[in-house]
Amino acid sequence: MKETPEDKNAASGPSRLFTGSERPFDPEDLVMASGHDVTPERIELARRHIEEKGAAALERYLP
């Protein structure tokens, strides 16, 4: 069976990737973007960073 371009895109993830904070994000997203494991303590810290810095909290880690 021959693969179609749609098959390749479905296997590799979303067809459109976003960088920066142009879309809503959660504290969990911020923890993962920073390269750490998601723990309750890190989620709370990320929540505080988002409250203080807004979108800049995530833009620090993303291109």
PDB file of N, CA, C and O in Angstrom:
ATOM      1  N   MET A   1       0.837  -1.175   0.000  1.00  0.00           N
ATOM      2  CA  MET A   1       0.000   0.000   0.000  1.00  0.00           C
ATOM      3  C   MET A   1       0.883   1.240   0.000  1.00  0.00           C
ATOM      4  O   MET A   1       1.834   1.339   0.775  1.00  0.00           O
ATOM      5  N   LYS A   2       0.568   2.159  -0.853  1.00  0.00           N
ATOM      6  CA  LYS A   2       1.351   3.382  -0.984  1.00  0.00           C
ATOM      7  C   LYS A   2       0.830   4.448  -0.024  1.00  0.00           C
ATOM      8  O   LYS A   2      -0.378   4.650   0.096  1.00  0.00           O
ATOM      9  N   GLU A   3       1.760   5.135   0.662  1.00  0.00           N
ATOM     10  CA  GLU A   3       1.362   6.191   1.597  1.00  0.00           C
ATOM     11  C   GLU A   3       1.010   7.461   0.848  1.00  0.00           C
ATOM     12  O   GLU A   3       1.663   7.826  -0.129  1.00  0.00           O
ATOM     13  N   THR A   4      -0.023   8.123   1.317  1.00  0.00           N
ATOM     14  CA  THR A   4      -0.398   9.420   0.755  1.00  0.00           C
ATOM     15  C   THR A   4       0.180  10.516   1.640  1.00  0.00           C
ATOM     16  O   THR A   4       0.555  10.238   2.779  1.00  0.00           O
ATOM     17  N   PRO A   5       0.263  11.757   1.153  1.00  0.00           N
ATOM     18  CA  PRO A   5       0.759  12.845   2.003  1.00  0.00           C
ATOM     19  C   PRO A   5      -0.060  13.014   3.281  1.00  0.00           C
ATOM     20  O   PRO A   5       0.476  13.403   4.319  1.00  0.00           O
ATOM     21  N   GLU A   6      -1.369  12.718   3.205  1.00  0.00           N
ATOM     22  CA  GLU A   6      -2.205  12.829   4.400  1.00  0.00           C
ATOM     23  C   GLU A   6      -1.782  11.816   5.461  1.00  0.00           C
ATOM     24  O   GLU A   6      -1.784  12.124   6.653  1.00  0.00           O
ATOM     25  N   ASP A   7      -1.414  10.593   5.021  1.00  0.00           N
ATOM     26  CA  ASP A   7      -0.970   9.564   5.958  1.00  0.00           C
ATOM     27  C   ASP A   7       0.297  10.009   6.681  1.00  0.00           C
ATOM     28  O   ASP A   7       0.432   9.809   7.888  1.00  0.00           O
ATOM     29  N   LYS A   8       1.211  10.603   5.950  1.00  0.00           N
ATOM     30  CA  LYS A   8       2.462  11.049   6.559  1.00  0.00           C
ATOM     31  C   LYS A   8       2.211  12.156   7.570  1.00  0.00           C
ATOM     32  O   LYS A   8       2.822  12.158   8.639  1.00  0.00           O
ATOM     33  N   ASN A   9       1.328  13.098   7.258  1.00  0.00           N
ATOM     34  CA  ASN A   9       1.031  14.187   8.187  1.00  0.00           C
ATOM     35  C   ASN A   9       0.342  13.680   9.435  1.00  0.00           C
ATOM     36  O   ASN A   9       0.638  14.156  10.531  1.00  0.00           O
ATOM     37  N   ALA A  10      -0.558  12.738   9.304  1.00  0.00           N
ATOM     38  CA  ALA A  10      -1.280  12.221  10.457  1.00  0.00           C
ATOM     39  C   ALA A  10      -0.322  11.522  11.418  1.00  0.00           C
ATOM     40  O   ALA A  10      -0.490  11.604  12.634  1.00  0.00           O
ATOM     41  N   ALA A  11       0.669  10.843  10.878  1.00  0.00           N
ATOM     42  CA  ALA A  11       1.603  10.117  11.725  1.00  0.00           C
ATOM     43  C   ALA A  11       2.595  11.045  12.416  1.00  0.00           C
ATOM     44  O   ALA A  11       3.094  10.721  13.493  1.00  0.00           O
ATOM     45  N   SER A  12       2.885  12.188  11.814  1.00  0.00           N
ATOM     46  CA  SER A  12       3.913  13.054  12.373  1.00  0.00           C
ATOM     47  C   SER A  12       3.371  14.093  13.353  1.00  0.00           C
ATOM     48  O   SER A  12       4.154  14.814  13.972  1.00  0.00           O
ATOM     49  N   GLY A  13       2.074  14.184  13.506  1.00  0.00           N
ATOM     50  CA  GLY A  13       1.512  15.140  14.458  1.00  0.00           C
ATOM     51  C   GLY A  13       0.651  16.180  13.769  1.00  0.00           C
ATOM     52  O   GLY A  13       0.203  15.975  12.641  1.00  0.00           O
ATOM     53  N   PRO A  14       0.420  17.287  14.440  1.00  0.00           N
ATOM     54  CA  PRO A  14      -0.457  18.307  13.884  1.00  0.00           C
ATOM     55  C   PRO A  14       0.088  18.863  12.571  1.00  0.00           C
ATOM     56  O   PRO A  14       1.300  18.969  12.380  1.00  0.00           O
ATOM     57  N   SER A  15      -0.824  19.213  11.677  1.00  0.00           N
ATOM     58  CA  SER A  15      -0.392  19.726  10.386  1.00  0.00           C
ATOM     59  C   SER A  15       0.096  21.158  10.476  1.00  0.00           C
ATOM     60  O   SER A  15       0.774  21.637   9.567  1.00  0.00           O
ATOM     61  N   ARG A  16      -0.236  21.849  11.557  1.00  0.00           N
ATOM     62  CA  ARG A  16       0.207  23.223  11.731  1.00  0.00           C
ATOM     63  C   ARG A  16       0.712  23.404  13.156  1.00  0.00           C
ATOM     64  O   ARG A  16      -0.022  23.180  14.118  1.00  0.00           O
ATOM     65  N   LEU A  17       1.949  23.805  13.281  1.00  0.00           N
ATOM     66  CA  LEU A  17       2.548  24.014  14.590  1.00  0.00           C
ATOM     67  C   LEU A  17       2.604  25.503  14.881  1.00  0.00           C
ATOM     68  O   LEU A  17       2.722  26.321  13.969  1.00  0.00           O
ATOM     69  N   PHE A  18       2.520  25.842  16.142  1.00  0.00           N
ATOM     70  CA  PHE A  18       2.551  27.233  16.565  1.00  0.00           C
ATOM     71  C   PHE A  18       3.715  27.453  17.504  1.00  0.00           C
ATOM     72  O   PHE A  18       4.078  26.570  18.281  1.00  0.00           O
ATOM     73  N   THR A  19       4.290  28.619  17.430  1.00  0.00           N
ATOM     74  CA  THR A  19       5.330  29.001  18.379  1.00  0.00           C
ATOM     75  C   THR A  19       4.865  30.250  19.089  1.00  0.00           C
ATOM     76  O   THR A  19       3.959  30.944  18.628  1.00  0.00           O
ATOM     77  N   GLY A  20       5.482  30.526  20.194  1.00  0.00           N
ATOM     78  CA  GLY A  20       5.083  31.704  20.946  1.00  0.00           C
ATOM     79  C   GLY A  20       3.777  31.471  21.671  1.00  0.00           C
ATOM     80  O   GLY A  20       3.349  30.333  21.866  1.00  0.00           O
ATOM     81  N   SER A  21       3.159  32.546  22.060  1.00  0.00           N
ATOM     82  CA  SER A  21       1.954  32.435  22.883  1.00  0.00           C
ATOM     83  C   SER A  21       0.748  33.041  22.195  1.00  0.00           C
ATOM     84  O   SER A  21      -0.098  33.654  22.847  1.00  0.00           O
ATOM     85  N   GLU A  22       0.658  32.875  20.864  1.00  0.00           N
ATOM     86  CA  GLU A  22      -0.469  33.449  20.143  1.00  0.00           C
ATOM     87  C   GLU A  22      -1.781  32.717  20.427  1.00  0.00           C
ATOM     88  O   GLU A  22      -2.854  33.204  20.069  1.00  0.00           O
ATOM     89  N   ARG A  23      -1.699  31.579  21.054  1.00  0.00           N
ATOM     90  CA  ARG A  23      -2.889  30.805  21.436  1.00  0.00           C
ATOM     91  C   ARG A  23      -2.907  30.633  22.948  1.00  0.00           C
ATOM     92  O   ARG A  23      -1.871  30.752  23.603  1.00  0.00           O
ATOM     93  N   PRO A  24      -4.080  30.354  23.501  1.00  0.00           N
ATOM     94  CA  PRO A  24      -4.150  30.139  24.955  1.00  0.00           C
ATOM     95  C   PRO A  24      -3.249  28.978  25.382  1.00  0.00           C
ATOM     96  O   PRO A  24      -3.088  28.002  24.651  1.00  0.00           O
ATOM     97  N   PHE A  25      -2.677  29.099  26.555  1.00  0.00           N
ATOM     98  CA  PHE A  25      -1.830  28.030  27.081  1.00  0.00           C
ATOM     99  C   PHE A  25      -2.088  27.869  28.568  1.00  0.00           C
ATOM    100  O   PHE A  25      -2.550  28.792  29.238  1.00  0.00           O
ATOM    101  N   ASP A  26      -1.782  26.688  29.068  1.00  0.00           N
ATOM    102  CA  ASP A  26      -1.996  26.331  30.465  1.00  0.00           C
ATOM    103  C   ASP A  26      -0.664  26.319  31.202  1.00  0.00           C
ATOM    104  O   ASP A  26       0.397  26.306  30.578  1.00  0.00           O
ATOM    105  N   PRO A  27      -0.721  26.323  32.533  1.00  0.00           N
ATOM    106  CA  PRO A  27       0.520  26.188  33.301  1.00  0.00           C
ATOM    107  C   PRO A  27       1.294  24.917  32.944  1.00  0.00           C
ATOM    108  O   PRO A  27       2.524  24.904  32.967  1.00  0.00           O
ATOM    109  N   GLU A  28       0.560  23.845  32.614  1.00  0.00           N
ATOM    110  CA  GLU A  28       1.224  22.600  32.223  1.00  0.00           C
ATOM    111  C   GLU A  28       2.042  22.805  30.948  1.00  0.00           C
ATOM    112  O   GLU A  28       3.134  22.253  30.813  1.00  0.00           O
ATOM    113  N   ASP A  29       1.518  23.591  30.021  1.00  0.00           N
ATOM    114  CA  ASP A  29       2.247  23.891  28.790  1.00  0.00           C
ATOM    115  C   ASP A  29       3.546  24.623  29.096  1.00  0.00           C
ATOM    116  O   ASP A  29       4.581  24.349  28.488  1.00  0.00           O
ATOM    117  N   LEU A  30       3.485  25.546  30.033  1.00  0.00           N
ATOM    118  CA  LEU A  30       4.678  26.310  30.409  1.00  0.00           C
ATOM    119  C   LEU A  30       5.724  25.399  31.035  1.00  0.00           C
ATOM    120  O   LEU A  30       6.912  25.525  30.740  1.00  0.00           O
ATOM    121  N   VAL A  31       5.292  24.483  31.898  1.00  0.00           N
ATOM    122  CA  VAL A  31       6.239  23.543  32.535  1.00  0.00           C
ATOM    123  C   VAL A  31       6.892  22.668  31.467  1.00  0.00           C
ATOM    124  O   VAL A  31       8.108  22.474  31.489  1.00  0.00           O
ATOM    125  N   MET A  32       6.099  22.137  30.534  1.00  0.00           N
ATOM    126  CA  MET A  32       6.664  21.279  29.493  1.00  0.00           C
ATOM    127  C   MET A  32       7.593  22.062  28.571  1.00  0.00           C
ATOM    128  O   MET A  32       8.625  21.539  28.150  1.00  0.00           O
ATOM    129  N   ALA A  33       7.246  23.304  28.253  1.00  0.00           N
ATOM    130  CA  ALA A  33       8.101  24.127  27.393  1.00  0.00           C
ATOM    131  C   ALA A  33       9.444  24.412  28.055  1.00  0.00           C
ATOM    132  O   ALA A  33      10.452  24.594  27.372  1.00  0.00           O
ATOM    133  N   SER A  34       9.455  24.450  29.381  1.00  0.00           N
ATOM    134  CA  SER A  34      10.700  24.709  30.097  1.00  0.00           C
ATOM    135  C   SER A  34      11.583  23.465  30.183  1.00  0.00           C
ATOM    136  O   SER A  34      12.731  23.544  30.621  1.00  0.00           O
ATOM    137  N   GLY A  35      11.039  22.306  29.760  1.00  0.00           N
ATOM    138  CA  GLY A  35      11.832  21.083  29.742  1.00  0.00           C
ATOM    139  C   GLY A  35      11.801  20.303  31.035  1.00  0.00           C
ATOM    140  O   GLY A  35      12.611  19.395  31.224  1.00  0.00           O
ATOM    141  N   HIS A  36      10.894  20.628  31.923  1.00  0.00           N
ATOM    142  CA  HIS A  36      10.794  19.928  33.205  1.00  0.00           C
ATOM    143  C   HIS A  36       9.626  18.959  33.211  1.00  0.00           C
ATOM    144  O   HIS A  36       8.718  19.042  32.384  1.00  0.00           O
ATOM    145  N   ASP A  37       9.671  18.034  34.170  1.00  0.00           N
ATOM    146  CA  ASP A  37       8.543  17.135  34.385  1.00  0.00           C
ATOM    147  C   ASP A  37       7.415  17.930  35.042  1.00  0.00           C
ATOM    148  O   ASP A  37       7.655  18.851  35.822  1.00  0.00           O
ATOM    149  N   VAL A  38       6.191  17.554  34.713  1.00  0.00           N
ATOM    150  CA  VAL A  38       5.024  18.233  35.270  1.00  0.00           C
ATOM    151  C   VAL A  38       4.774  17.690  36.677  1.00  0.00           C
ATOM    152  O   VAL A  38       4.477  16.508  36.847  1.00  0.00           O
ATOM    153  N   THR A  39       4.894  18.546  37.669  1.00  0.00           N
ATOM    154  CA  THR A  39       4.600  18.208  39.062  1.00  0.00           C
ATOM    155  C   THR A  39       3.670  19.286  39.614  1.00  0.00           C
ATOM    156  O   THR A  39       3.608  20.385  39.063  1.00  0.00           O
ATOM    157  N   PRO A  40       2.953  18.991  40.683  1.00  0.00           N
ATOM    158  CA  PRO A  40       2.062  20.009  41.262  1.00  0.00           C
ATOM    159  C   PRO A  40       2.804  21.290  41.654  1.00  0.00           C
ATOM    160  O   PRO A  40       2.274  22.390  41.495  1.00  0.00           O
ATOM    161  N   GLU A  41       4.019  21.149  42.161  1.00  0.00           N
ATOM    162  CA  GLU A  41       4.787  22.327  42.571  1.00  0.00           C
ATOM    163  C   GLU A  41       5.157  23.188  41.367  1.00  0.00           C
ATOM    164  O   GLU A  41       5.053  24.414  41.417  1.00  0.00           O
ATOM    165  N   ARG A  42       5.585  22.544  40.293  1.00  0.00           N
ATOM    166  CA  ARG A  42       5.966  23.297  39.090  1.00  0.00           C
ATOM    167  C   ARG A  42       4.752  23.919  38.414  1.00  0.00           C
ATOM    168  O   ARG A  42       4.850  25.006  37.846  1.00  0.00           O
ATOM    169  N   ILE A  43       3.613  23.243  38.469  1.00  0.00           N
ATOM    170  CA  ILE A  43       2.388  23.816  37.905  1.00  0.00           C
ATOM    171  C   ILE A  43       2.001  25.077  38.667  1.00  0.00           C
ATOM    172  O   ILE A  43       1.620  26.076  38.057  1.00  0.00           O
ATOM    173  N   GLU A  44       2.093  25.042  39.978  1.00  0.00           N
ATOM    174  CA  GLU A  44       1.769  26.230  40.775  1.00  0.00           C
ATOM    175  C   GLU A  44       2.739  27.370  40.486  1.00  0.00           C
ATOM    176  O   GLU A  44       2.323  28.523  40.371  1.00  0.00           O
ATOM    177  N   LEU A  45       4.004  27.062  40.370  1.00  0.00           N
ATOM    178  CA  LEU A  45       4.997  28.087  40.028  1.00  0.00           C
ATOM    179  C   LEU A  45       4.708  28.674  38.643  1.00  0.00           C
ATOM    180  O   LEU A  45       4.782  29.888  38.453  1.00  0.00           O
ATOM    181  N   ALA A  46       4.384  27.818  37.689  1.00  0.00           N
ATOM    182  CA  ALA A  46       4.056  28.283  36.345  1.00  0.00           C
ATOM    183  C   ALA A  46       2.801  29.148  36.360  1.00  0.00           C
ATOM    184  O   ALA A  46       2.730  30.147  35.645  1.00  0.00           O
ATOM    185  N   ARG A  47       1.819  28.779  37.161  1.00  0.00           N
ATOM    186  CA  ARG A  47       0.593  29.574  37.271  1.00  0.00           C
ATOM    187  C   ARG A  47       0.917  30.989  37.753  1.00  0.00           C
ATOM    188  O   ARG A  47       0.369  31.968  37.247  1.00  0.00           O
ATOM    189  N   ARG A  48       1.805  31.081  38.730  1.00  0.00           N
ATOM    190  CA  ARG A  48       2.207  32.400  39.245  1.00  0.00           C
ATOM    191  C   ARG A  48       2.957  33.205  38.193  1.00  0.00           C
ATOM    192  O   ARG A  48       2.748  34.411  38.063  1.00  0.00           O
ATOM    193  N   HIS A  49       3.826  32.540  37.445  1.00  0.00           N
ATOM    194  CA  HIS A  49       4.560  33.235  36.378  1.00  0.00           C
ATOM    195  C   HIS A  49       3.606  33.776  35.321  1.00  0.00           C
ATOM    196  O   HIS A  49       3.778  34.896  34.841  1.00  0.00           O
ATOM    197  N   ILE A  50       2.609  32.990  34.962  1.00  0.00           N
ATOM    198  CA  ILE A  50       1.638  33.427  33.961  1.00  0.00           C
ATOM    199  C   ILE A  50       0.849  34.625  34.478  1.00  0.00           C
ATOM    200  O   ILE A  50       0.600  35.572  33.732  1.00  0.00           O
ATOM    201  N   GLU A  51       0.454  34.590  35.749  1.00  0.00           N
ATOM    202  CA  GLU A  51      -0.271  35.721  36.331  1.00  0.00           C
ATOM    203  C   GLU A  51       0.577  36.987  36.331  1.00  0.00           C
ATOM    204  O   GLU A  51       0.069  38.075  36.062  1.00  0.00           O
ATOM    205  N   GLU A  52       1.868  36.849  36.632  1.00  0.00           N
ATOM    206  CA  GLU A  52       2.762  38.009  36.722  1.00  0.00           C
ATOM    207  C   GLU A  52       3.179  38.534  35.351  1.00  0.00           C
ATOM    208  O   GLU A  52       3.183  39.744  35.122  1.00  0.00           O
ATOM    209  N   LYS A  53       3.532  37.623  34.437  1.00  0.00           N
ATOM    210  CA  LYS A  53       4.162  38.040  33.179  1.00  0.00           C
ATOM    211  C   LYS A  53       3.285  37.863  31.949  1.00  0.00           C
ATOM    212  O   LYS A  53       3.624  38.361  30.875  1.00  0.00           O
ATOM    213  N   GLY A  54       2.180  37.171  32.084  1.00  0.00           N
ATOM    214  CA  GLY A  54       1.310  36.949  30.943  1.00  0.00           C
ATOM    215  C   GLY A  54       1.976  36.098  29.876  1.00  0.00           C
ATOM    216  O   GLY A  54       2.644  35.112  30.185  1.00  0.00           O
ATOM    217  N   ALA A  55       1.791  36.484  28.617  1.00  0.00           N
ATOM    218  CA  ALA A  55       2.327  35.715  27.494  1.00  0.00           C
ATOM    219  C   ALA A  55       3.846  35.650  27.512  1.00  0.00           C
ATOM    220  O   ALA A  55       4.422  34.693  26.994  1.00  0.00           O
ATOM    221  N   ALA A  56       4.498  36.627  28.086  1.00  0.00           N
ATOM    222  CA  ALA A  56       5.967  36.641  28.126  1.00  0.00           C
ATOM    223  C   ALA A  56       6.525  35.451  28.896  1.00  0.00           C
ATOM    224  O   ALA A  56       7.668  35.053  28.670  1.00  0.00           O
ATOM    225  N   ALA A  57       5.742  34.881  29.794  1.00  0.00           N
ATOM    226  CA  ALA A  57       6.191  33.703  30.543  1.00  0.00           C
ATOM    227  C   ALA A  57       6.488  32.542  29.610  1.00  0.00           C
ATOM    228  O   ALA A  57       7.468  31.823  29.806  1.00  0.00           O
ATOM    229  N   LEU A  58       5.658  32.351  28.602  1.00  0.00           N
ATOM    230  CA  LEU A  58       5.862  31.264  27.650  1.00  0.00           C
ATOM    231  C   LEU A  58       6.826  31.648  26.545  1.00  0.00           C
ATOM    232  O   LEU A  58       7.607  30.811  26.094  1.00  0.00           O
ATOM    233  N   GLU A  59       6.789  32.871  26.109  1.00  0.00           N
ATOM    234  CA  GLU A  59       7.661  33.319  25.021  1.00  0.00           C
ATOM    235  C   GLU A  59       9.138  33.211  25.392  1.00  0.00           C
ATOM    236  O   GLU A  59       9.995  33.153  24.510  1.00  0.00           O
ATOM    237  N   ARG A  60       9.435  33.184  26.657  1.00  0.00           N
ATOM    238  CA  ARG A  60      10.814  33.003  27.115  1.00  0.00           C
ATOM    239  C   ARG A  60      11.392  31.683  26.631  1.00  0.00           C
ATOM    240  O   ARG A  60      12.590  31.587  26.364  1.00  0.00           O
ATOM    241  N   TYR A  61      10.539  30.654  26.517  1.00  0.00           N
ATOM    242  CA  TYR A  61      11.005  29.313  26.173  1.00  0.00           C
ATOM    243  C   TYR A  61      10.809  28.947  24.714  1.00  0.00           C
ATOM    244  O   TYR A  61      11.442  28.009  24.230  1.00  0.00           O
ATOM    245  N   LEU A  62       9.946  29.664  23.995  1.00  0.00           N
ATOM    246  CA  LEU A  62       9.641  29.306  22.620  1.00  0.00           C
ATOM    247  C   LEU A  62      10.198  30.322  21.643  1.00  0.00           C
ATOM    248  O   LEU A  62      10.315  31.503  21.969  1.00  0.00           O
ATOM    249  N   PRO A  63      10.545  29.868  20.443  1.00  0.00           N
ATOM    250  CA  PRO A  63      11.084  30.802  19.441  1.00  0.00           C
ATOM    251  C   PRO A  63      10.030  31.760  18.911  1.00  0.00           C
ATOM    252  O   PRO A  63      10.331  32.603  18.065  1.00  0.00           O
TER     253      PRO A  63
END
